[in-house]
Amino acid sequence: MGRIKSSTVRKAAQQLYNEIDEFNDSFENNKKLLKGVIKYKSTRNKLAGCIVGLAKKEKLKIV
């Protein structure tokens, strides 16, 4: 069960997910991709987790 993320984090995750094609449903992969973009570790982890959720939702829509 995950935490509720702020609207700022959700909006930023949505923008990043739409801009960068390499994101997928792997938290570790997303964290590595965000390392050069986001300076702070806690923010990077929140965004990576939110992007995992977006990727899983998109994967369910396609199938």
N, C-alpha and C positions, 0 to 999 in steps of 0.2 A: 504494500500500500504506500503510495507516494504522497509527498507533501503537495499542498496547493501552491502553485507558482503565481507570482504577481503578473498583472497584465503587461507590464513592461518587459518581463522576461519572455512571456508568451509571444508578444509582438516581435521582439528581436529574434527569437527562435524561428518564427514563421518567415521573416525576411531572409535570414541566413539560409534557411532550408530551401527557399525558392531561388536564391542566388548561386549556391554552391551545389553542384550535382553529385559530389563524392559522398555526401552524407547517406548513412544507412541505419539499420536498426541495431547497430553495435555501439554501445556506450563508449568503449575504449577507442574505437576508430574515430568517433565524433569528437572525443576529447582531444585526440592528437591533431585533428584538422583545425580545431578552434585554438590550439596553442599559439599560433602565430597571429591570431586575430584579437583574442581577448587576453588582457594582462592578468586579471585576478583569477585565482584558482577556483574560488567558490562560485563566482559568476560563470566561469567556464563550465563547471560541473552542472550547474542548474540548466544552462543552455543545452548542454549535451544530452541531459536527461529529457528535456522537453522535445528536442529534435528526435530522440528515439521514439517518443510517443507519436509524433507526426509521421515518422517513417512507417511505423506499424499500422497506423490508420490508413495511410495511402496504400500500403501493401494489401490490406483487407478490401479496399475499394476495387483494386485491379482484379483481384481473384474473384 
